[in-house]
Amino acid sequence: LVICQNGWGAAEAFREAGFSKESIYNARVITGFARPDLHTCLVTVHVNPVTVGSLFAASGSGSETAPNGSDSMIEMLCAAVSAGGLECVSSAEVSKDMWEKLFYNCALNPLGAVLRVKYGALVESAELRALMKELVCEAFAVMEKEGFSARHDSADAFLEDFYSKLVPRSYFHASSMLQAIEAGKPTEIDALNGIVVELGKKHGIETPANSQLVRLIKAVEQRDKLIAIVDEKFKAAN
């Protein structure tokens, strides 16, 4: 089982559902997709190679080693994905990649969805840059309390590459969260900013920026319902 979902916590959910630790792998996918119709999927941006590895082979430190006997299967999978046009590699430190993807998603996805803009628009605003720094700093603090580490040794170091390398490669991308809202579907906010809030409560860390964005996205998800309520009351009053 290779989990490609954004965010954090899916591997443990599958473990609790009865899958063995040895059978569960995670993939960090930092590739943008669009689905213009039922049978078409477009790759809009491919920021970094897909990385695949296990979160369960080592405890907490973020330096995993793939379970015995599974290395060759993962290598075959990575080779097949690469042959299909998306560079994919196995990683003994996939947790570091996943946490950095979480920082990236927490900063960009909900703001892009609330404002209904592409990633590039977010970095052109000083106010939004300040907010994105708060979002990343909160997530970084939570990660450290969980006993993990990232490839960057601080939130500021991550943000430097975020603005100079990551966002420029995905400047014109519209997030999956925005696409979900426009399609009237539930978002993955609980696995992104929501997990930061949840783990913050667990460790006694305040996460006000992430908490507010979770509330905003939950409200945006209900937008059509809220409009319908107001319209119905307006008609009844007139």
N, C-alpha and C positions, 0 to 999 in steps of 0.2 A: 504494500500500500504506500503510494507516494502522494502526500498531501500538498497541493499547490495553492491552497487558500491564502489570501492575505491575512496578516495579523498574527496573533499569538494565542495559543490555547487549544488549537484543533488536535494536536498530537495527543495531548492528555485526554481529550474527550473520546478519541478512538480507543485509547488504552482502557479507559473506564467502561467502554462498550464491549470489551472482551478481546480486542486485538492484542497479540503479544508485542512486547517492546521490540523484539527482533524483527518483526514484520512491518514496523512503522517507520517511514522516512518522510522528511520534509523537503520541499523544493522552494528555494527563493527565486521567484520569477519577477523580474523588474522590466517587464515588457508590456507595452500598451496594446490593447486590442479594441477593435470596434466591430459591431455586428449589424451591418446595415439592413440585412434581411435574414430570414430563417436559415438559409443554407450558405451564408457567406460570413467569413471571419477575416478581418483585415488586421495585419500587424502594423500599428501606427508608429511604434517606436520600440527599439530594443536597446536599453540603456547599458546593461551589463550581462555577462553570461548567466544562464540559469545554473544554480548550484544545488546539488542534491546530497543529503546526508542524514544521519540519525541524531536525534536529540537525546536518546536514551542510553547511548553506549557509555557515556560518562556522566557523572552527576554534577550539575550546577556550574561547573567552571567554564562551560562554553567551549571546551576543547575536546570534541567528540572523536571517537574512533569507530568506524563502521563495525557492526556485529560480525563475528566470524562466519564465514561461508556465504556472505551476501555481497562481498566486494565485486565479484565478477558480474553479478546480475545488474548492479547499479552502473557499472562501467558500460555494460551492453545498452542499458537504457539511455545513458548520456550520449553514447555514440549514435544511437538511432535518432534522438532528438536533434543532435548536431547535424546529422545527415539530412534532416528535414528542413534545415535552414536556420535554426535557432541554436547558437553556440551553448553547449551544456557540459558541465564538468562536475565530478564528484567532489565533495568537500568534507574534510575532517573537522571543520569549524563552521558548520552551516548555521549554528545558532547566532554567530556574529553577523552573518549575512542577513538573517531573518530580523534581528533587532534593528539593524540599520535600515532595512526595508520598512520596518514599522515606523521608525522616525520619519522617513520619507513620506509614507502614506498619511501619518497623523498630521503632518504639517500641511500637505497639499490637498488630500482628498475631500475632507469636510468643508474646507474653505472654498474650494472650487465648486462644490455642490451647492453650498448656501448662496454663493454669489453667481453661480451658473456661468463660470468662466473657465478658460483653459489655464493650465499651470503657469504659463508665461505671464499672464495678467497679475498673478498673485505677487510675483517678485518685483513688480514695477512699483509697488506701494510700500513706503517706509512704515506705515502703520501695520500692514500685514506682515512685513518682515519681522517687526518686533513681536507680533503675536506668534508667528511661526517659531521664533527663538524660544518663547515661553513653552510652547507645545513640545518641542524637542528636548528642552532642559528637563521638563517634568518626566518625560518618558525615559531619558537617560538615567535619572536618579532612581526611578523604579527598577530599571534593568539591573543596576548595580546592587540594589537591595535584594533582588532575586538571586544574586550570585553569578550573574553572567557578565560578559564583557563584549564590547564591540570591536570592530577593526580600527576605529578611531579611539583615542584615549580620553576624549572629552567631547561634550556637546558642541563646544565652539569649533573644535577641529573637524567634526562631522559637518557642521554648517558651512565651513569654508569650502569643502568639496561639494556640498549640496548646491551652493550658489554658483561655483565656478565650473563644475563638471556635470552634476546630475540633472539639474533643472534645464540647463541649455540643451541637453540631449532630448528632453521631453517637453520643451517649451510650448509646443503647439498641441499637446495631448489633453484630451478631456477625460477626467478620471472615471473609473468604473462606478464610483459612487454617484457622480453626476448623471451618468448614463442610466443607472438604476432608478434614480428619482424621476428622470424624464420619461422613463418607461412605466412609472407607477409601481415599481417593485421595491421590496425591503432592501435596505442598504446593509453593508457589513460594518457599521459603526461600532457595534458591540465588540468585535474582534480587533478593532484598531484603537481609537481613543477610549472606547469603553473598557478595554482590558487594562489600559494605563490607569484609569480611574479605579477599577476594581483592585489592582495590585497596589495602588497607592493607599487605599483604605487598609489593605492587609498589613502594610508596613508603616502606617502612620505618616505617610507623605502627602502633603497637600497638592492637589492637581486641579487648580481652579480653571486654567485655560482649557484643558481637555474636558473637564466637567461641563463647562458652558457649551462647548461645541457638540458634545453628545446630546445635550438638551435641544440645541438648535436643530440638529439633524432629525431627532425624533419628531420635532414639531413640523419640519419640512415634509417628512414622510406622511404626516396627517393633513397636509395642506388642502388637498381636494375635499377631504371630509369636513374640515373646518369651514371652507368656503360654502359647502352645501348646507351646513347648519345655519350659517348666517343668511344665506339666500332664502332658506325655508322660513326663518323667523321674519325676514323682511316681507315676504309674500303674505305671511299670516297677519302682519301688522298693517298691511295696506289692502 
